[in-house]
Amino acid sequence: MIVVAASALRTVSVCLSLLAFLPARPAFAHVGSPDVFFDGNAGPYRLMVTVRPPPMIPGIAAIEIRAGSPAILAIRAVPLHLTGQGSKYPPSPDTLRPSKGDPQFFTGGLWIMGSGSWQVRLEAEGAEGSGTLSLPVPAFATRTLPMQRTLGWFLFAAMLFLVVALIVILGAGRREGFLLPGTAPGPAQSRRAAAIMAVAGLVLVAILYFGNRWWDSEAADRARVMIYRPPTLSAALQPGGRLELRMAESQWHKNRPETVTTELIPDHGHLMHLFLVRTPALDRFYHLHPDKQGGQTFSQQLPALPAGHYQIFADIVRASGFPDTMTAEIDLPDLPGKAPAGDDSEALAPALATSARPSDAAPLAGGGRMVWARGTEPLRARQALWFRFRVEDEAGKPAGDLEPYMGMAGHAEFISFDRSVFAHVHPEGSVAMAALSLASVVPADMAGMHHAMAVPPEISFPYGLPKAGDYRLFVQIKRAGRVETGTFDLHVEP
């Protein structure tokens, strides 16, 4: 009976511990935005791909693909590691299911068996032949799954029954165990039985209490090992207006040297992309690129900026292709200095209202404006969307002086009003370009191709907002050697 009760105790303790770990805010090259959006070509076929990684590892990643042509007959998908030996031996692919009502929409699911840098390789076949596309997908656990409420209550009731039964059995044994058959227990035996039952109840309650605390501690230790957290980032202002950033070591990363690694690689030519946003108004925005000083330290000479409380988002990419976005906050005084130069940029925007004030056009500091072709449909959360913008000159005509900005036609940063969501997105999607270059079927000089391309006045970004609420969007382009930013507010429906 004691063994059975101990088993029930462990089961209920597991239930309670799992319920304690509710969803955590995930962050991988984004904050609060775990889904991957990508637009690219699989040979002759254009594909808009959405990958929703599982919240637990191992788990099933959901895949949704919008084909740009009805000529596609079948799409197969396979998950494999982005780098290392695991990238050389893919398992058999799974065939995605076309929608009955829309033959250009395909869905499916893939098992992701471990945390780290993965890729999803897509093979498309159709009337124009076959083509392959591979996109990086960071995989990590963000939470533990709670037990079903009905099962939890059933196990709790079973544990309560076993505890009460054990107390009753011990009391009955003490009250009647030494009596002759047919002899009724007297007051003395009843008192001894009551005492034994009281002691047994106290002991069992103590076992339950301390056992639950022990199991909670074990579960918390396990969660620290399994559940992803970005490295912590400390920020300090040094004399002369220099911002020093120090990354802490992450045990989560160190535990996965084969699939994550700790070394950094450049993304768009920089080891770190630093974003400073003055809060709560979100009226000052800075996109900067600190220099690595050695170890885990970065340093950035700040441009002239006004005093305020600033939210920091810092993007890095590991040598394995795994991206991180670290966050911090800092209070800064009025700082004199030069205007941002090179790839560094700044933007001034209206202070936030209590709710989003959607607009279709934003003036540009160098003249002209940026127009958002947003359509009439409301924006919905967790839907793959196209954010399309047109740049016009002072005469209202399509601007002809756009240039690549760090190898891309543009950059877009989505920030929720409460700053629980941050995403740095490109015309290809939300994947890190450094990670994309590591994918086995993507040419290594892909970023260089963008430098050689003429940039049209129309720019699009595939992305899906992770939750309902109000957001501010900064869209960055480069015109005639100058980085300019259009600012838009948007409201997202559930």
PAZAKOL-52233 format. One record per residue (C-alpha): residue in one letter; x, y, z. Coordinates in steps of 0.5 Angstrom, whole numbers, padded with zeros to 4 digits, always signed. Last residue first. Example, Ala and Ser with C-alpha at 12.3 -4.5 7.8 and 13.67 -1.06 7.14 Angstrom:
residues 2
S+0027-0002+0014;A+0025-0009+0016;
This chain:
residues 494
P-0015+0076-0066;E-0015+0082-0070;V-0009+0086-0071;H-0008+0094-0071;L-0003+0097-0075;D+0002+0104-0074;F+0006+0106-0079;T+0013+0109-0080;G+0017+0110-0086;T+0025+0110-0085;E+0030+0113-0089;V+0038+0111-0090;R+0042+0115-0095;G+0046+0113-0100;A+0041+0116-0106;R+0036+0112-0103;K+0036+0107-0098;I+0030+0103-0095;Q+0027+0102-0088;V+0020+0100-0086;F+0019+0101-0078;L+0012+0098-0076;R+0009+0100-0070;Y+0004+0095-0067;D-0003+0094-0063;G-0006+0088-0061;A-0008+0081-0063;K-0002+0075-0063;P+0003+0073-0067;L+0003+0078-0073;G+0005+0074-0080;Y+0010+0076-0084;P+0012+0076-0092;F+0015+0083-0093;S+0014+0087-0100;I+0018+0093-0103;E+0016+0097-0109;P+0020+0102-0112;P+0025+0097-0115;V+0032+0096-0113;A+0037+0094-0118;M+0041+0088-0116;A+0048+0087-0116;H+0048+0088-0108;H+0042+0083-0108;M+0046+0077-0111;G+0052+0078-0106;A+0047+0076-0100;M+0046+0069-0104;D+0053+0068-0105;A+0053+0061-0101;P+0048+0059-0106;V+0042+0056-0102;V+0041+0048-0103;S+0045+0046-0097;A+0042+0052-0092;L+0048+0056-0089;S+0046+0062-0093;L+0039+0062-0090;A+0043+0062-0083;A+0046+0068-0085;M+0040+0071-0088;A+0036+0070-0081;V+0029+0068-0083;S+0023+0072-0082;G+0022+0073-0090;E+0025+0074-0096;P+0023+0081-0097;H+0027+0082-0090;V+0024+0082-0083;H+0026+0084-0076;A+0021+0082-0071;F+0019+0084-0064;V+0013+0082-0060;S+0012+0083-0052;R+0014+0091-0053;D+0007+0093-0050;F+0006+0097-0057;S+0008+0091-0061;I+0014+0092-0065;F+0015+0090-0072;E+0022+0092-0076;A+0022+0092-0083;H+0028+0092-0087;G+0029+0094-0095;A+0032+0092-0102;M+0037+0087-0098;G+0045+0087-0099;M+0046+0092-0093;Y+0041+0097-0096;P+0040+0096-0103;E+0039+0102-0107;L+0033+0106-0109;D+0034+0112-0113;G+0028+0111-0118;A+0022+0113-0114;P+0015+0112-0116;K+0012+0118-0118;G+0008+0123-0113;A+0013+0129-0115;E+0017+0129-0109;D+0019+0122-0110;E+0014+0115-0108;V+0016+0109-0105;R+0011+0103-0105;F+0010+0098-0100;R+0007+0091-0099;F+0006+0088-0093;W+0004+0081-0095;L+0001+0076-0090;A+0001+0069-0087;Q-0004+0069-0081;R-0003+0068-0074;A-0006+0074-0072;R-0011+0077-0077;L-0011+0084-0081;P-0017+0087-0083;E-0019+0087-0090;T-0019+0093-0094;G-0012+0093-0098;R-0005+0095-0094;A-0002+0098-0100;W+0003+0102-0095;V+0005+0108-0099;M+0012+0111-0097;R+0013+0119-0098;G+0017+0124-0102;G+0023+0128-0099;G+0029+0126-0095;A+0026+0125-0089;L+0020+0121-0091;P+0013+0122-0090;A+0009+0116-0088;A+0003+0113-0092;D-0003+0109-0091;S-0005+0110-0084;P-0007+0106-0078;R-0008+0110-0071;A-0006+0104-0066;S-0009+0105-0059;T-0007+0109-0053;A-0003+0114-0058;L+0004+0113-0059;A+0009+0119-0060;P+0010+0121-0067;A+0016+0118-0071;L+0023+0120-0071;A+0028+0115-0075;E+0035+0113-0074;S+0040+0109-0078;D+0047+0106-0078;D+0049+0102-0085;G+0054+0108-0086;A+0053+0114-0082;P+0049+0116-0076;A+0048+0123-0074;K+0054+0126-0070;G+0054+0127-0062;P+0051+0130-0056;L+0048+0125-0052;D+0041+0127-0048;P+0041+0122-0042;L+0040+0115-0043;D+0036+0110-0039;I+0037+0103-0041;E+0033+0097-0042;A+0035+0090-0044;T+0034+0084-0050;M+0037+0079-0053;T+0035+0076-0060;D+0038+0070-0062;P+0039+0066-0069;F+0042+0059-0070;G+0045+0058-0076;S+0051+0054-0074;A+0056+0059-0073;R+0051+0063-0069;V+0047+0069-0071;I+0046+0075-0067;D+0040+0080-0066;A+0040+0086-0060;F+0034+0089-0058;I+0034+0094-0053;Q+0029+0098-0050;Y+0030+0106-0048;H+0028+0110-0043;G+0029+0117-0044;A+0034+0123-0046;P+0035+0125-0053;L+0040+0122-0058;A+0046+0124-0062;P+0050+0118-0064;L+0052+0112-0060;Q+0059+0110-0060;Q+0058+0102-0060;S+0061+0097-0056;F+0060+0089-0056;T+0063+0084-0050;Q+0062+0077-0050;G+0070+0075-0051;G+0073+0081-0055;Q+0071+0088-0057;K+0066+0086-0062;D+0063+0092-0066;P+0056+0095-0065;H+0052+0096-0071;L+0046+0101-0070;H+0039+0101-0072;Y+0036+0107-0068;F+0028+0109-0067;R+0026+0115-0063;D+0018+0116-0062;L+0016+0109-0059;A+0012+0113-0054;P+0014+0108-0048;T+0019+0108-0049;R+0025+0110-0054;V+0027+0104-0058;L+0034+0102-0059;F+0036+0097-0064;L+0042+0093-0065;H+0044+0089-0071;M+0050+0084-0068;L+0056+0081-0072;H+0055+0085-0078;G+0056+0084-0086;H+0049+0083-0087;D+0049+0077-0082;P+0056+0076-0079;I+0058+0069-0076;L+0058+0068-0068;E+0061+0063-0064;T+0057+0059-0059;T+0055+0053-0062;V+0047+0051-0064;T+0047+0044-0067;E+0053+0040-0065;P+0055+0045-0059;R+0048+0043-0055;N+0049+0044-0048;K+0053+0050-0049;H+0047+0054-0052;W+0043+0052-0046;Q+0048+0054-0041;S+0048+0061-0044;E+0054+0065-0043;A+0052+0073-0041;M+0053+0078-0047;R+0056+0084-0045;L+0054+0091-0049;E+0058+0097-0048;L+0055+0104-0050;R+0060+0109-0052;G+0057+0117-0050;G+0064+0119-0048;P+0064+0116-0042;Q+0061+0109-0042;L+0054+0108-0042;A+0052+0101-0039;A+0048+0095-0042;S+0047+0088-0040;L+0045+0082-0044;T+0042+0075-0042;P+0043+0070-0047;P+0036+0068-0050;R+0032+0062-0046;Y+0030+0056-0049;I+0027+0050-0044;M+0031+0044-0044;V+0036+0045-0039;R+0033+0050-0034;A+0026+0046-0035;R+0030+0040-0032;D+0032+0044-0026;A+0025+0047-0025;A+0022+0040-0025;E+0027+0037-0020;S+0026+0043-0016;D+0018+0042-0017;W+0019+0034-0015;W+0023+0036-0009;R+0017+0041-0007;N+0012+0036-0008;G+0016+0031-0004;F+0016+0035+0002;Y+0009+0037+0002;L+0006+0030+0000;I+0011+0026+0005;A+0009+0032+0011;V+0002+0030+0009;L+0003+0023+0010;V+0007+0024+0016;L+0002+0028+0019;G-0004+0023+0017;A+0000+0017+0020;V+0001+0021+0027;A-0007+0022+0027;M-0009+0015+0025;I-0004+0012+0030;A-0007+0017+0035;A-0014+0015+0033;A-0012+0007+0034;R-0009+0008+0041;R-0015+0012+0043;S-0020+0006+0040;Q-0016+0001+0043;A-0017+0004+0050;P-0024+0005+0049;G-0025-0002+0048;P-0025-0006+0041;A-0030-0012+0041;T-0028-0019+0041;G-0030-0024+0036;P-0023-0026+0034;L-0018-0024+0040;L-0016-0017+0040;F-0009-0015+0038;G-0010-0013+0031;E-0016-0009+0032;R-0015-0002+0034;R-0008-0002+0031;G-0009-0005+0025;A-0016-0001+0024;G-0012+0005+0025;L-0007+0003+0020;I-0012+0001+0015;V-0016+0008+0016;I-0009+0012+0015;L-0008+0008+0008;A-0015+0008+0006;V-0015+0016+0007;V-0008+0016+0003;L-0010+0012-0003;F-0017+0015-0004;L-0013+0022-0004;M-0008+0020-0009;A-0014+0017-0013;A-0018+0023-0013;F-0011+0027-0015;L-0010+0023-0021;F-0017+0024-0023;W-0017+0031-0022;G-0011+0031-0026;L-0014+0027-0032;T-0020+0031-0032;R-0015+0038-0033;Q-0011+0035-0038;M-0003+0035-0036;P+0000+0042-0038;L+0005+0042-0044;T+0012+0044-0042;R+0014+0051-0045;T+0019+0054-0050;A+0022+0048-0053;F+0027+0049-0058;A+0028+0049-0066;P+0031+0054-0070;V+0028+0053-0078;P+0033+0055-0084;L+0030+0054-0091;S+0031+0050-0096;L+0028+0050-0103;T+0028+0045-0109;G+0025+0044-0116;S+0022+0039-0120;G+0019+0040-0128;E+0015+0045-0131;A+0009+0041-0130;G+0010+0040-0123;E+0014+0037-0118;A+0016+0041-0111;E+0022+0039-0106;L+0022+0042-0100;R+0028+0042-0095;V+0026+0044-0088;Q+0032+0046-0084;W+0034+0045-0077;S+0039+0049-0072;G+0038+0047-0065;S+0033+0043-0061;G+0032+0035-0062;M+0027+0031-0066;I+0023+0035-0070;W+0017+0031-0073;L+0014+0034-0079;G+0007+0036-0081;G+0003+0038-0087;T-0001+0043-0091;F-0001+0045-0098;F-0005+0051-0102;Q-0005+0051-0109;P-0010+0046-0110;D-0015+0051-0106;G-0022+0047-0104;K-0019+0040-0103;S-0013+0043-0100;P-0006+0040-0102;R-0003+0035-0097;L+0004+0035-0096;T+0008+0029-0098;D+0013+0027-0093;P+0021+0026-0094;S+0025+0020-0093;P+0030+0022-0088;P+0036+0027-0090;Y+0043+0024-0089;K+0048+0030-0090;S+0045+0036-0086;G+0046+0031-0080;Q+0053+0031-0081;G+0054+0038-0079;T+0050+0044-0081;L+0042+0046-0082;H+0040+0039-0079;L+0034+0035-0083;P+0027+0036-0084;V+0024+0033-0090;A+0018+0036-0094;R+0015+0034-0101;I+0011+0038-0105;A+0006+0035-0111;L+0003+0037-0117;I+0005+0045-0118;A+0003+0048-0124;P-0003+0052-0121;S+0003+0057-0119;G+0005+0062-0114;A+0004+0056-0109;R+0002+0058-0101;I+0005+0053-0097;E+0003+0051-0089;I+0008+0047-0085;A+0006+0045-0078;A+0012+0043-0074;I+0011+0036-0070;G+0015+0035-0063;P+0021+0033-0060;I+0022+0038-0057;M+0016+0042-0054;P+0013+0049-0057;P+0013+0046-0064;P+0015+0050-0070;R+0010+0054-0074;V+0013+0054-0081;T+0010+0058-0086;V+0012+0058-0094;M+0010+0062-0099;L+0013+0058-0105;R+0015+0061-0113;Y+0016+0055-0117;P+0021+0054-0123;G+0026+0051-0118;A+0024+0052-0111;N+0023+0059-0111;G+0023+0064-0105;D+0018+0067-0100;F+0019+0065-0092;F+0016+0066-0086;V+0018+0062-0079;D+0013+0062-0073;P+0016+0064-0066;S+0014+0071-0065;G+0015+0073-0058;V+0021+0076-0059;H+0025+0075-0065;A+0032+0073-0068;F+0029+0067-0063;A+0025+0069-0057;P+0020+0065-0054;R+0015+0068-0048;A+0014+0063-0043;P+0008+0058-0044;L+0006+0055-0037;F+0011+0052-0033;A+0007+0051-0026;L+0002+0046-0029;L+0007+0041-0031;S+0010+0041-0023;L+0003+0040-0021;C+0002+0034-0025;V+0009+0031-0024;S+0007+0032-0016;V+0001+0028-0018;T+0004+0022-0021;R+0010+0022-0016;L+0005+0022-0010;A+0001+0016-0014;S+0007+0012-0014;A+0009+0014-0006;A+0001+0011-0005;V+0002+0005-0009;V+0009+0003-0005;I+0006+0005+0002;M+0000+0000+0000;
